[in-house]
């Protein structure tokens, strides 16, 4: 008996010391048929499996919890999976979810699926049939790389179901996309050098990122009014986009590209959306004023605009993508208090101020290095830019922090504690400057009084009107 107890103890110690035991996943495991599912309840995501599925239908619930997503590499490399059904109710197929399933031949995808991630079915070499009748919000361009669906197709148009055009394999100069196509996937025509004209069907609703990028000969394209989304860079490096007369390239109310070089922009009235990547990586841009017609701002619309300081968000805006302003490190959003813009800024932890505009002698003006703000019921403007706008020469004493401004025999000095001297005489009003992102901002009214300028607050226009 003693030897048996010693043997059992040793066996338990051995088991507990195995890496697999120590690293056992703390994820609920549910069995359906001959398949065990690893499942993250909080997100509704299948994260892995065990078993030998052959003809697999993804379950819509596990342990009483809804399944809405198939996680990254959840079924990747299954040697037995032959057919797959993803029923209505599933919304996401994540990156490499079914990659390298060598025996997989056919897939049914429910219409609720809105996203198929990078290489989701890549290297499923025998996959030749995919049925889908929904409308994808996004499908990564390499989702079906190295599958028979792509490599084995002799068709001019490689389709996902009958609704999504994955790839154009033809060489025609004039191409008519088939009726019934609702979406053109990312990179579907990319680098096609022969196509000169594209005719799109009235069924089309979405054009993916870079769909026609580097189609150098593409000069004419018919885009139906049904198209409500155009991805980033969809028509970059085409004759068509270069031929557009306006710097603002607008399709169906969507601003898809800006070709100009201005630093301060007021977008044209009538634009309903700032499209994906419309201003992406524009390093000249300092401020943008959106018209009241804008309803949404798409992904990366201003991504990488590293010098962008100000965008006003009108009350008409109902949705802003999480990545609309990615890489805009100096940006302050302007809008109305308790507006969608303020809630978005708080959620994204971005600087926000109520709308403030400036006019000088009747003309709207902009500042490159800072944005006007309202602070404790005072309107603050960037000191150097304000004084230079009024014709003063501005200098700064690094040792004392005093800013000196001179014009026509008048000298105005502003100290860090807010003391203002006009020709050596102390001004009666004290309002210490504030520093925002390295720029000194001063009370517009205090400075105006010091130089005998007129300052009026126009509440209806949210504008500081300066006359000098």
Secondary structure in CASP SS format (residue, H / E / C, confidence):
PFRMAT SS
TARGET T0000
AUTHOR 0000-0000-0000
METHOD secondary structure of the structure
MODEL  1
X C 1.00
X H 1.00
X H 1.00
X H 1.00
X H 1.00
X H 1.00
X H 1.00
X H 1.00
X H 1.00
X H 1.00
X H 1.00
X H 1.00
X H 1.00
X H 1.00
X H 1.00
X H 1.00
X C 1.00
X C 1.00
X H 1.00
X H 1.00
X H 1.00
X H 1.00
X C 1.00
X C 1.00
X C 1.00
X C 1.00
X C 1.00
X E 1.00
X E 1.00
X E 1.00
X E 1.00
X E 1.00
X C 1.00
X C 1.00
X E 1.00
X E 1.00
X E 1.00
X E 1.00
X E 1.00
X E 1.00
X C 1.00
X C 1.00
X C 1.00
X C 1.00
X E 1.00
X E 1.00
X E 1.00
X E 1.00
X E 1.00
X E 1.00
X E 1.00
X C 1.00
X C 1.00
X C 1.00
X E 1.00
X E 1.00
X E 1.00
X C 1.00
X C 1.00
X C 1.00
X E 1.00
X E 1.00
X C 1.00
X C 1.00
X E 1.00
X E 1.00
X C 1.00
X C 1.00
X E 1.00
X E 1.00
X C 1.00
X C 1.00
X C 1.00
X C 1.00
X C 1.00
X C 1.00
X C 1.00
X C 1.00
X C 1.00
X C 1.00
X C 1.00
X C 1.00
X E 1.00
X E 1.00
X E 1.00
X E 1.00
X C 1.00
X C 1.00
X C 1.00
X C 1.00
X C 1.00
X E 1.00
X E 1.00
X C 1.00
X C 1.00
X C 1.00
X C 1.00
X C 1.00
X C 1.00
X C 1.00
X C 1.00
X C 1.00
X C 1.00
X C 1.00
X C 1.00
X E 1.00
X E 1.00
X E 1.00
X E 1.00
X C 1.00
X C 1.00
X C 1.00
X C 1.00
X C 1.00
X E 1.00
X E 1.00
X C 1.00
X C 1.00
X C 1.00
X C 1.00
X C 1.00
X C 1.00
X C 1.00
X C 1.00
X C 1.00
X C 1.00
X C 1.00
X C 1.00
X E 1.00
X E 1.00
X E 1.00
X E 1.00
X C 1.00
X C 1.00
X C 1.00
X C 1.00
X C 1.00
X E 1.00
X E 1.00
X C 1.00
X C 1.00
X C 1.00
X C 1.00
X C 1.00
X C 1.00
X C 1.00
X C 1.00
X H 1.00
X H 1.00
X H 1.00
X H 1.00
X C 1.00
X C 1.00
X C 1.00
X C 1.00
X C 1.00
X E 1.00
X E 1.00
X E 1.00
X E 1.00
X C 1.00
X C 1.00
X C 1.00
X E 1.00
X E 1.00
X E 1.00
X E 1.00
X E 1.00
X C 1.00
X C 1.00
X C 1.00
X C 1.00
X C 1.00
X E 1.00
X E 1.00
X E 1.00
X C 1.00
X C 1.00
X C 1.00
X C 1.00
X C 1.00
X C 1.00
X E 1.00
X E 1.00
X C 1.00
X C 1.00
X C 1.00
X C 1.00
X C 1.00
X C 1.00
X C 1.00
X C 1.00
X C 1.00
X C 1.00
X C 1.00
X C 1.00
X E 1.00
X E 1.00
X E 1.00
X C 1.00
X C 1.00
X C 1.00
X C 1.00
X C 1.00
X C 1.00
X E 1.00
X E 1.00
X C 1.00
X C 1.00
X C 1.00
X C 1.00
X C 1.00
X C 1.00
X C 1.00
X C 1.00
X C 1.00
X C 1.00
X C 1.00
X C 1.00
X E 1.00
X E 1.00
X E 1.00
X C 1.00
X C 1.00
X C 1.00
X C 1.00
X C 1.00
X C 1.00
X E 1.00
X E 1.00
X C 1.00
X C 1.00
X C 1.00
X C 1.00
X C 1.00
X C 1.00
X C 1.00
X C 1.00
X H 1.00
X H 1.00
X H 1.00
X H 1.00
X C 1.00
X C 1.00
X C 1.00
X C 1.00
X C 1.00
X E 1.00
X E 1.00
X E 1.00
X E 1.00
X C 1.00
X C 1.00
X E 1.00
X E 1.00
X E 1.00
X E 1.00
X E 1.00
X C 1.00
X C 1.00
X C 1.00
X C 1.00
X C 1.00
X E 1.00
X E 1.00
X E 1.00
X C 1.00
X C 1.00
X C 1.00
X C 1.00
X C 1.00
X C 1.00
X E 1.00
X E 1.00
X C 1.00
X C 1.00
X C 1.00
X C 1.00
X C 1.00
X C 1.00
X C 1.00
X C 1.00
X C 1.00
X C 1.00
X C 1.00
X C 1.00
X E 1.00
X E 1.00
X E 1.00
X C 1.00
X C 1.00
X C 1.00
X C 1.00
X C 1.00
X C 1.00
X E 1.00
X E 1.00
X C 1.00
X C 1.00
X C 1.00
X C 1.00
X C 1.00
X C 1.00
X C 1.00
X C 1.00
X C 1.00
X C 1.00
X C 1.00
X C 1.00
X E 1.00
X E 1.00
X E 1.00
X C 1.00
X C 1.00
X C 1.00
X C 1.00
X C 1.00
X C 1.00
X E 1.00
X E 1.00
X C 1.00
X C 1.00
X C 1.00
X C 1.00
X C 1.00
X C 1.00
X C 1.00
X C 1.00
X C 1.00
X C 1.00
X C 1.00
X E 1.00
X E 1.00
X E 1.00
X E 1.00
X C 1.00
X C 1.00
X C 1.00
X C 1.00
X H 1.00
X H 1.00
X H 1.00
X H 1.00
X H 1.00
X H 1.00
X H 1.00
X H 1.00
X H 1.00
X C 1.00
X C 1.00
X E 1.00
X E 1.00
X E 1.00
X E 1.00
X C 1.00
X C 1.00
X E 1.00
X E 1.00
X E 1.00
X E 1.00
X C 1.00
X C 1.00
X E 1.00
X E 1.00
X E 1.00
X C 1.00
X C 1.00
X C 1.00
X C 1.00
X C 1.00
X C 1.00
X C 1.00
X E 1.00
X E 1.00
X E 1.00
X C 1.00
X C 1.00
X E 1.00
X E 1.00
X E 1.00
X E 1.00
X E 1.00
X H 1.00
X H 1.00
X H 1.00
X H 1.00
X H 1.00
X H 1.00
X H 1.00
X C 1.00
X C 1.00
X C 1.00
X E 1.00
X E 1.00
X E 1.00
X E 1.00
X C 1.00
X C 1.00
X C 1.00
X C 1.00
X C 1.00
X C 1.00
X E 1.00
X E 1.00
X E 1.00
X E 1.00
X E 1.00
X C 1.00
X C 1.00
X E 1.00
X E 1.00
X E 1.00
X E 1.00
X E 1.00
X C 1.00
X C 1.00
X C 1.00
X C 1.00
X C 1.00
X E 1.00
X E 1.00
X E 1.00
X C 1.00
X C 1.00
X E 1.00
X E 1.00
X C 1.00
X C 1.00
X C 1.00
X C 1.00
X C 1.00
X C 1.00
X C 1.00
X E 1.00
X E 1.00
X E 1.00
X C 1.00
X C 1.00
X E 1.00
X E 1.00
X E 1.00
X E 1.00
X E 1.00
X H 1.00
X H 1.00
X H 1.00
X H 1.00
X H 1.00
X H 1.00
X H 1.00
X H 1.00
X C 1.00
X C 1.00
X E 1.00
X E 1.00
X E 1.00
X E 1.00
X E 1.00
X C 1.00
X C 1.00
X C 1.00
X C 1.00
X E 1.00
X E 1.00
X E 1.00
X E 1.00
X E 1.00
X C 1.00
END
